[in-house]
């Protein structure tokens, strides 16, 4: 057996030490980010609970959306504008139906139901973002998280192997024999992504009020997550198309996430992507 070259061994040790340092620096930065986000998230949660119990309109336009939800639930939505009461409906009905469903399930009025629907949708959107970051970090951070082991040790193959690995990822495919701190990277990155999403001003302004944006965002994030999984599991095409349709029927101007889901699928798996686009258009 030939002895290892000392210079090669030294270079390997230096590389391993550098990788460990990079992991620890990244972990420290993520922990600092999470700690700094905690006061903001605490304020957001307290405000959401206060608004949820507030009996009057909170913020511009909330009363209009709640009234429209009531009319849609009574079958009076999108009526003839030449007849009384001359009400214009600004958005498609997904948020209004969600508000009504939550109100019925919790025994609240439509205002509280819509606010709770917004809170749940905001948490869902942030959670899906965190899950996407976690799933793809496991596949793409091999230089920082250690060698591949187990049944997933071979090179990825097929369309969208990296992007589409989320729903089809095998536990231990990337992170298995890595050092303990390496295992902490994907969940820390996921938590940081979710926390930053909830702390952002645009989402914070809609997190507990009757606005259609939160439900549209949650549906759009679901569409993006499903589209990544569809690259490996084509049977997810119908749920993906339904999520895209739900996004646009919650707020018709929320085009970015549906475009990303369909456009990414077309780029990575053209046949699947065009079939997804056609199915989505068929859903109206």
BALOBA-1460 file (C-alpha; in Angstrom, 3 decimals):
// residues 284
<rec num="1" residu="x" x="0.000" y="0.000" z="0.000"/>
<rec num="2" residu="x" x="1.450" y="3.335" z="-1.032"/>
<rec num="3" residu="x" x="1.699" y="6.010" z="1.648"/>
<rec num="4" residu="x" x="-0.290" y="9.164" z="1.076"/>
<rec num="5" residu="x" x="1.619" y="12.139" z="-0.281"/>
<rec num="6" residu="x" x="2.146" y="14.533" z="2.673"/>
<rec num="7" residu="x" x="1.522" y="17.584" z="0.488"/>
<rec num="8" residu="x" x="-1.729" y="16.108" z="-0.783"/>
<rec num="9" residu="x" x="-2.817" y="15.263" z="2.740"/>
<rec num="10" residu="x" x="-1.915" y="18.782" z="3.903"/>
<rec num="11" residu="x" x="-3.950" y="20.355" z="1.091"/>
<rec num="12" residu="x" x="-6.883" y="18.104" z="1.971"/>
<rec num="13" residu="x" x="-6.691" y="19.075" z="5.640"/>
<rec num="14" residu="x" x="-6.549" y="22.760" z="4.740"/>
<rec num="15" residu="x" x="-9.568" y="22.391" z="2.487"/>
<rec num="16" residu="x" x="-11.527" y="20.588" z="5.202"/>
<rec num="17" residu="x" x="-10.610" y="23.268" z="7.738"/>
<rec num="18" residu="x" x="-11.706" y="25.977" z="5.336"/>
<rec num="19" residu="x" x="-15.023" y="24.220" z="4.781"/>
<rec num="20" residu="x" x="-15.606" y="23.954" z="8.520"/>
<rec num="21" residu="x" x="-14.857" y="27.650" z="8.943"/>
<rec num="22" residu="x" x="-17.238" y="28.567" z="6.137"/>
<rec num="23" residu="x" x="-19.965" y="26.451" z="7.731"/>
<rec num="24" residu="x" x="-19.496" y="28.054" z="11.120"/>
<rec num="25" residu="x" x="-19.472" y="31.592" z="9.728"/>
<rec num="26" residu="x" x="-22.667" y="30.922" z="7.780"/>
<rec num="27" residu="x" x="-24.351" y="29.354" z="10.808"/>
<rec num="28" residu="x" x="-23.372" y="32.317" z="12.984"/>
<rec num="29" residu="x" x="-24.779" y="34.745" z="10.403"/>
<rec num="30" residu="x" x="-28.049" y="32.818" z="10.175"/>
<rec num="31" residu="x" x="-28.426" y="32.664" z="13.957"/>
<rec num="32" residu="x" x="-27.755" y="36.409" z="14.197"/>
<rec num="33" residu="x" x="-30.350" y="37.029" z="11.504"/>
<rec num="34" residu="x" x="-32.942" y="34.929" z="13.310"/>
<rec num="35" residu="x" x="-32.264" y="36.578" z="16.669"/>
<rec num="36" residu="x" x="-32.569" y="40.039" z="15.132"/>
<rec num="37" residu="x" x="-35.872" y="39.055" z="13.514"/>
<rec num="38" residu="x" x="-37.463" y="37.835" z="16.747"/>
<rec num="39" residu="x" x="-38.535" y="41.290" z="18.067"/>
<rec num="40" residu="x" x="-40.085" y="42.152" z="14.698"/>
<rec num="41" residu="x" x="-41.941" y="38.845" z="14.528"/>
<rec num="42" residu="x" x="-43.136" y="39.283" z="18.096"/>
<rec num="43" residu="x" x="-44.544" y="42.719" z="17.231"/>
<rec num="44" residu="x" x="-46.204" y="41.299" z="14.106"/>
<rec num="45" residu="x" x="-47.834" y="38.517" z="16.139"/>
<rec num="46" residu="x" x="-49.096" y="40.907" z="18.806"/>
<rec num="47" residu="x" x="-50.517" y="43.252" z="16.168"/>
<rec num="48" residu="x" x="-52.215" y="40.367" z="14.385"/>
<rec num="49" residu="x" x="-53.926" y="39.252" z="17.603"/>
<rec num="50" residu="x" x="-55.043" y="42.817" z="18.349"/>
<rec num="51" residu="x" x="-56.428" y="43.329" z="14.863"/>
<rec num="52" residu="x" x="-58.169" y="39.961" z="14.938"/>
<rec num="53" residu="x" x="-60.209" y="41.099" z="17.940"/>
<rec num="54" residu="x" x="-60.831" y="44.644" z="16.655"/>
<rec num="55" residu="x" x="-64.527" y="45.022" z="15.741"/>
<rec num="56" residu="x" x="-64.177" y="47.875" z="13.208"/>
<rec num="57" residu="x" x="-62.445" y="48.461" z="9.902"/>
<rec num="58" residu="x" x="-58.660" y="48.365" z="10.192"/>
<rec num="59" residu="x" x="-56.887" y="50.010" z="7.301"/>
<rec num="60" residu="x" x="-58.151" y="51.341" z="4.018"/>
<rec num="61" residu="x" x="-60.371" y="49.076" z="1.984"/>
<rec num="62" residu="x" x="-60.973" y="46.324" z="4.518"/>
<rec num="63" residu="x" x="-64.681" y="47.065" z="4.842"/>
<rec num="64" residu="x" x="-65.150" y="46.982" z="1.082"/>
<rec num="65" residu="x" x="-63.591" y="43.525" z="0.799"/>
<rec num="66" residu="x" x="-65.646" y="42.202" z="3.728"/>
<rec num="67" residu="x" x="-68.875" y="43.568" z="2.235"/>
<rec num="68" residu="x" x="-68.039" y="42.058" z="-1.123"/>
<rec num="69" residu="x" x="-67.391" y="38.714" z="0.565"/>
<rec num="70" residu="x" x="-70.822" y="38.820" z="2.177"/>
<rec num="71" residu="x" x="-72.479" y="39.591" z="-1.156"/>
<rec num="72" residu="x" x="-70.588" y="36.823" z="-2.954"/>
<rec num="73" residu="x" x="-71.552" y="34.313" z="-0.269"/>
<rec num="74" residu="x" x="-75.210" y="35.377" z="-0.659"/>
<rec num="75" residu="x" x="-74.985" y="34.874" z="-4.421"/>
<rec num="76" residu="x" x="-75.112" y="38.604" z="-5.145"/>
<rec num="77" residu="x" x="-71.565" y="38.999" z="-6.413"/>
<rec num="78" residu="x" x="-70.561" y="40.434" z="-9.776"/>
<rec num="79" residu="x" x="-74.087" y="41.655" z="-10.409"/>
<rec num="80" residu="x" x="-75.297" y="43.956" z="-13.173"/>
<rec num="81" residu="x" x="-73.718" y="47.375" z="-12.645"/>
<rec num="82" residu="x" x="-76.711" y="49.058" z="-14.246"/>
<rec num="83" residu="x" x="-78.885" y="47.871" z="-11.372"/>
<rec num="84" residu="x" x="-78.816" y="48.697" z="-7.662"/>
<rec num="85" residu="x" x="-76.785" y="48.531" z="-5.495"/>
<rec num="86" residu="x" x="-74.178" y="49.371" z="-8.195"/>
<rec num="87" residu="x" x="-71.342" y="47.547" z="-6.410"/>
<rec num="88" residu="x" x="-68.046" y="47.042" z="-8.246"/>
<rec num="89" residu="x" x="-66.159" y="43.854" z="-7.385"/>
<rec num="90" residu="x" x="-62.448" y="44.509" z="-7.691"/>
<rec num="91" residu="x" x="-61.119" y="40.966" z="-7.386"/>
<rec num="92" residu="x" x="-62.002" y="37.374" z="-8.252"/>
<rec num="93" residu="x" x="-63.671" y="35.398" z="-5.456"/>
<rec num="94" residu="x" x="-61.008" y="33.091" z="-3.960"/>
<rec num="95" residu="x" x="-60.199" y="35.271" z="-0.945"/>
<rec num="96" residu="x" x="-63.867" y="36.004" z="-0.300"/>
<rec num="97" residu="x" x="-64.726" y="32.302" z="-0.354"/>
<rec num="98" residu="x" x="-61.773" y="31.521" z="1.925"/>
<rec num="99" residu="x" x="-62.902" y="34.222" z="4.355"/>
<rec num="100" residu="x" x="-66.400" y="32.782" z="4.388"/>
<rec num="101" residu="x" x="-65.120" y="29.245" z="4.941"/>
<rec num="102" residu="x" x="-62.898" y="30.301" z="7.854"/>
<rec num="103" residu="x" x="-65.709" y="32.376" z="9.365"/>
<rec num="104" residu="x" x="-68.088" y="29.421" z="9.177"/>
<rec num="105" residu="x" x="-65.524" y="27.000" z="10.584"/>
<rec num="106" residu="x" x="-64.626" y="29.222" z="13.544"/>
<rec num="107" residu="x" x="-68.027" y="30.756" z="14.250"/>
<rec num="108" residu="x" x="-66.748" y="34.287" z="13.593"/>
<rec num="109" residu="x" x="-68.230" y="37.053" z="11.489"/>
<rec num="110" residu="x" x="-66.921" y="37.688" z="7.998"/>
<rec num="111" residu="x" x="-64.492" y="40.413" z="9.120"/>
<rec num="112" residu="x" x="-62.769" y="38.186" z="11.678"/>
<rec num="113" residu="x" x="-62.943" y="35.257" z="9.274"/>
<rec num="114" residu="x" x="-61.163" y="37.230" z="6.580"/>
<rec num="115" residu="x" x="-58.508" y="38.415" z="9.018"/>
<rec num="116" residu="x" x="-57.876" y="34.892" z="10.252"/>
<rec num="117" residu="x" x="-57.711" y="33.655" z="6.650"/>
<rec num="118" residu="x" x="-55.035" y="36.293" z="5.989"/>
<rec num="119" residu="x" x="-53.042" y="35.226" z="9.042"/>
<rec num="120" residu="x" x="-53.170" y="31.548" z="8.071"/>
<rec num="121" residu="x" x="-52.278" y="32.325" z="4.449"/>
<rec num="122" residu="x" x="-49.317" y="34.467" z="5.526"/>
<rec num="123" residu="x" x="-47.970" y="31.683" z="7.723"/>
<rec num="124" residu="x" x="-48.513" y="29.174" z="4.915"/>
<rec num="125" residu="x" x="-46.670" y="31.348" z="2.375"/>
<rec num="126" residu="x" x="-43.701" y="31.789" z="4.712"/>
<rec num="127" residu="x" x="-43.719" y="28.086" z="5.568"/>
<rec num="128" residu="x" x="-43.685" y="27.047" z="1.908"/>
<rec num="129" residu="x" x="-40.810" y="29.445" z="1.226"/>
<rec num="130" residu="x" x="-38.898" y="27.945" z="4.140"/>
<rec num="131" residu="x" x="-39.605" y="24.433" z="2.906"/>
<rec num="132" residu="x" x="-38.355" y="25.293" z="-0.587"/>
<rec num="133" residu="x" x="-35.147" y="26.725" z="0.834"/>
<rec num="134" residu="x" x="-34.661" y="23.659" z="3.067"/>
<rec num="135" residu="x" x="-35.329" y="21.155" z="0.282"/>
<rec num="136" residu="x" x="-33.031" y="22.786" z="-2.236"/>
<rec num="137" residu="x" x="-30.292" y="23.602" z="0.273"/>
<rec num="138" residu="x" x="-29.960" y="19.867" z="0.902"/>
<rec num="139" residu="x" x="-29.339" y="19.348" z="-2.802"/>
<rec num="140" residu="x" x="-27.170" y="22.324" z="-3.687"/>
<rec num="141" residu="x" x="-24.932" y="22.954" z="-0.666"/>
<rec num="142" residu="x" x="-22.840" y="19.801" z="-0.900"/>
<rec num="143" residu="x" x="-19.530" y="21.776" z="-0.795"/>
<rec num="144" residu="x" x="-20.553" y="23.156" z="2.595"/>
<rec num="145" residu="x" x="-22.579" y="20.294" z="3.999"/>
<rec num="146" residu="x" x="-20.312" y="17.366" z="3.278"/>
<rec num="147" residu="x" x="-20.182" y="14.358" z="0.949"/>
<rec num="148" residu="x" x="-23.184" y="12.533" z="-0.441"/>
<rec num="149" residu="x" x="-23.850" y="9.142" z="1.107"/>
<rec num="150" residu="x" x="-26.406" y="6.389" z="0.819"/>
<rec num="151" residu="x" x="-28.740" y="5.633" z="-2.075"/>
<rec num="152" residu="x" x="-28.620" y="9.213" z="-3.358"/>
<rec num="153" residu="x" x="-24.849" y="9.336" z="-3.619"/>
<rec num="154" residu="x" x="-24.734" y="9.255" z="-7.390"/>
<rec num="155" residu="x" x="-24.966" y="12.313" z="-9.631"/>
<rec num="156" residu="x" x="-28.430" y="13.719" z="-10.140"/>
<rec num="157" residu="x" x="-30.021" y="13.044" z="-13.494"/>
<rec num="158" residu="x" x="-33.089" y="14.032" z="-15.382"/>
<rec num="159" residu="x" x="-34.791" y="17.334" z="-16.055"/>
<rec num="160" residu="x" x="-34.551" y="19.863" z="-13.271"/>
<rec num="161" residu="x" x="-32.490" y="17.559" z="-11.079"/>
<rec num="162" residu="x" x="-31.559" y="20.361" z="-8.717"/>
<rec num="163" residu="x" x="-34.652" y="22.524" z="-8.924"/>
<rec num="164" residu="x" x="-37.086" y="19.640" z="-8.960"/>
<rec num="165" residu="x" x="-35.504" y="17.633" z="-6.201"/>
<rec num="166" residu="x" x="-37.591" y="19.130" z="-3.429"/>
<rec num="167" residu="x" x="-40.627" y="16.857" z="-3.320"/>
<rec num="168" residu="x" x="-38.578" y="13.897" z="-4.513"/>
<rec num="169" residu="x" x="-35.509" y="14.392" z="-2.314"/>
<rec num="170" residu="x" x="-34.315" y="11.315" z="-0.466"/>
<rec num="171" residu="x" x="-33.325" y="11.881" z="3.173"/>
<rec num="172" residu="x" x="-29.580" y="11.581" z="3.527"/>
<rec num="173" residu="x" x="-28.947" y="12.057" z="-0.182"/>
<rec num="174" residu="x" x="-26.687" y="15.024" z="0.455"/>
<rec num="175" residu="x" x="-26.305" y="15.372" z="4.192"/>
<rec num="176" residu="x" x="-25.391" y="12.201" z="5.943"/>
<rec num="177" residu="x" x="-21.767" y="11.860" z="6.923"/>
<rec num="178" residu="x" x="-21.256" y="15.609" z="7.235"/>
<rec num="179" residu="x" x="-20.097" y="17.198" z="10.455"/>
<rec num="180" residu="x" x="-22.831" y="18.071" z="12.981"/>
<rec num="181" residu="x" x="-22.832" y="21.789" z="12.218"/>
<rec num="182" residu="x" x="-23.319" y="21.057" z="8.524"/>
<rec num="183" residu="x" x="-26.651" y="19.381" z="9.273"/>
<rec num="184" residu="x" x="-27.870" y="22.620" z="10.854"/>
<rec num="185" residu="x" x="-27.440" y="24.680" z="7.690"/>
<rec num="186" residu="x" x="-30.583" y="23.762" z="5.699"/>
<rec num="187" residu="x" x="-33.050" y="24.134" z="8.609"/>
<rec num="188" residu="x" x="-31.414" y="27.391" z="9.701"/>
<rec num="189" residu="x" x="-31.612" y="28.744" z="6.162"/>
<rec num="190" residu="x" x="-35.265" y="27.682" z="5.969"/>
<rec num="191" residu="x" x="-36.118" y="29.393" z="9.267"/>
<rec num="192" residu="x" x="-34.297" y="32.551" z="8.199"/>
<rec num="193" residu="x" x="-36.164" y="32.675" z="4.885"/>
<rec num="194" residu="x" x="-39.546" y="32.208" z="6.566"/>
<rec num="195" residu="x" x="-38.768" y="34.766" z="9.268"/>
<rec num="196" residu="x" x="-37.626" y="37.367" z="6.757"/>
<rec num="197" residu="x" x="-40.770" y="36.832" z="4.694"/>
<rec num="198" residu="x" x="-43.029" y="37.455" z="7.689"/>
<rec num="199" residu="x" x="-40.980" y="40.474" z="8.764"/>
<rec num="200" residu="x" x="-41.172" y="42.263" z="5.417"/>
<rec num="201" residu="x" x="-43.333" y="45.394" z="5.345"/>
<rec num="202" residu="x" x="-45.536" y="44.448" z="2.338"/>
<rec num="203" residu="x" x="-46.619" y="41.162" z="3.912"/>
<rec num="204" residu="x" x="-46.776" y="42.651" z="7.406"/>
<rec num="205" residu="x" x="-49.234" y="45.290" z="6.205"/>
<rec num="206" residu="x" x="-51.619" y="42.589" z="4.988"/>
<rec num="207" residu="x" x="-50.993" y="39.831" z="7.501"/>
<rec num="208" residu="x" x="-54.160" y="40.320" z="9.580"/>
<rec num="209" residu="x" x="-56.575" y="42.350" z="7.481"/>
<rec num="210" residu="x" x="-59.166" y="41.600" z="4.828"/>
<rec num="211" residu="x" x="-56.943" y="41.867" z="1.768"/>
<rec num="212" residu="x" x="-56.681" y="39.409" z="-1.056"/>
<rec num="213" residu="x" x="-52.881" y="39.565" z="-1.294"/>
<rec num="214" residu="x" x="-52.081" y="36.997" z="1.390"/>
<rec num="215" residu="x" x="-54.223" y="34.220" z="-0.067"/>
<rec num="216" residu="x" x="-52.873" y="34.970" z="-3.560"/>
<rec num="217" residu="x" x="-49.311" y="34.817" z="-2.217"/>
<rec num="218" residu="x" x="-49.905" y="31.514" z="-0.415"/>
<rec num="219" residu="x" x="-51.464" y="29.958" z="-3.517"/>
<rec num="220" residu="x" x="-48.619" y="31.250" z="-5.684"/>
<rec num="221" residu="x" x="-45.978" y="29.828" z="-3.356"/>
<rec num="222" residu="x" x="-47.821" y="26.512" z="-3.377"/>
<rec num="223" residu="x" x="-47.831" y="26.585" z="-7.185"/>
<rec num="224" residu="x" x="-44.076" y="27.186" z="-7.245"/>
<rec num="225" residu="x" x="-43.408" y="24.364" z="-4.782"/>
<rec num="226" residu="x" x="-45.658" y="21.963" z="-6.671"/>
<rec num="227" residu="x" x="-44.049" y="22.919" z="-9.980"/>
<rec num="228" residu="x" x="-40.609" y="21.959" z="-8.664"/>
<rec num="229" residu="x" x="-41.939" y="18.601" z="-7.551"/>
<rec num="230" residu="x" x="-43.759" y="18.099" z="-10.849"/>
<rec num="231" residu="x" x="-40.415" y="17.864" z="-12.656"/>
<rec num="232" residu="x" x="-39.880" y="14.514" z="-10.946"/>
<rec num="233" residu="x" x="-43.478" y="13.539" z="-10.278"/>
<rec num="234" residu="x" x="-45.600" y="14.440" z="-13.323"/>
<rec num="235" residu="x" x="-48.810" y="13.494" z="-11.500"/>
<rec num="236" residu="x" x="-48.421" y="16.794" z="-9.618"/>
<rec num="237" residu="x" x="-49.309" y="18.661" z="-12.810"/>
<rec num="238" residu="x" x="-53.016" y="18.973" z="-11.973"/>
<rec num="239" residu="x" x="-52.430" y="20.258" z="-8.402"/>
<rec num="240" residu="x" x="-49.880" y="22.707" z="-9.827"/>
<rec num="241" residu="x" x="-52.337" y="24.000" z="-12.402"/>
<rec num="242" residu="x" x="-55.048" y="24.327" z="-9.749"/>
<rec num="243" residu="x" x="-52.687" y="26.305" z="-7.506"/>
<rec num="244" residu="x" x="-51.783" y="28.615" z="-10.391"/>
<rec num="245" residu="x" x="-55.465" y="29.154" z="-11.159"/>
<rec num="246" residu="x" x="-56.195" y="29.806" z="-7.469"/>
<rec num="247" residu="x" x="-53.453" y="32.441" z="-7.413"/>
<rec num="248" residu="x" x="-54.922" y="34.343" z="-10.338"/>
<rec num="249" residu="x" x="-58.483" y="33.938" z="-9.052"/>
<rec num="250" residu="x" x="-57.382" y="35.406" z="-5.730"/>
<rec num="251" residu="x" x="-55.742" y="38.457" z="-7.301"/>
<rec num="252" residu="x" x="-55.542" y="38.785" z="-11.048"/>
<rec num="253" residu="x" x="-52.360" y="40.876" z="-10.987"/>
<rec num="254" residu="x" x="-50.335" y="38.229" z="-9.121"/>
<rec num="255" residu="x" x="-48.550" y="37.059" z="-12.252"/>
<rec num="256" residu="x" x="-44.951" y="36.622" z="-11.069"/>
<rec num="257" residu="x" x="-45.289" y="33.323" z="-9.194"/>
<rec num="258" residu="x" x="-47.490" y="31.617" z="-11.824"/>
<rec num="259" residu="x" x="-45.082" y="32.823" z="-14.516"/>
<rec num="260" residu="x" x="-42.133" y="31.462" z="-12.538"/>
<rec num="261" residu="x" x="-43.838" y="28.098" z="-12.066"/>
<rec num="262" residu="x" x="-44.781" y="27.687" z="-15.729"/>
<rec num="263" residu="x" x="-41.681" y="29.357" z="-17.155"/>
<rec num="264" residu="x" x="-39.317" y="27.326" z="-14.995"/>
<rec num="265" residu="x" x="-41.072" y="24.120" z="-15.976"/>
<rec num="266" residu="x" x="-40.867" y="25.032" z="-19.676"/>
<rec num="267" residu="x" x="-37.144" y="25.760" z="-19.399"/>
<rec num="268" residu="x" x="-36.267" y="22.621" z="-17.442"/>
<rec num="269" residu="x" x="-38.746" y="20.134" z="-18.911"/>
<rec num="270" residu="x" x="-40.344" y="21.660" z="-22.036"/>
<rec num="271" residu="x" x="-42.956" y="18.960" z="-22.652"/>
<rec num="272" residu="x" x="-44.149" y="18.999" z="-19.054"/>
<rec num="273" residu="x" x="-44.017" y="22.787" z="-18.948"/>
<rec num="274" residu="x" x="-46.145" y="23.289" z="-22.050"/>
<rec num="275" residu="x" x="-48.633" y="20.673" z="-20.872"/>
<rec num="276" residu="x" x="-48.868" y="22.511" z="-17.544"/>
<rec num="277" residu="x" x="-49.439" y="25.796" z="-19.361"/>
<rec num="278" residu="x" x="-52.156" y="24.281" z="-21.535"/>
<rec num="279" residu="x" x="-53.891" y="22.684" z="-18.558"/>
<rec num="280" residu="x" x="-53.783" y="25.956" z="-16.630"/>
<rec num="281" residu="x" x="-55.316" y="27.843" z="-19.556"/>
<rec num="282" residu="x" x="-57.989" y="25.159" z="-19.860"/>
<rec num="283" residu="x" x="-58.927" y="25.765" z="-16.232"/>
<rec num="284" residu="x" x="-59.745" y="29.342" z="-17.200"/>
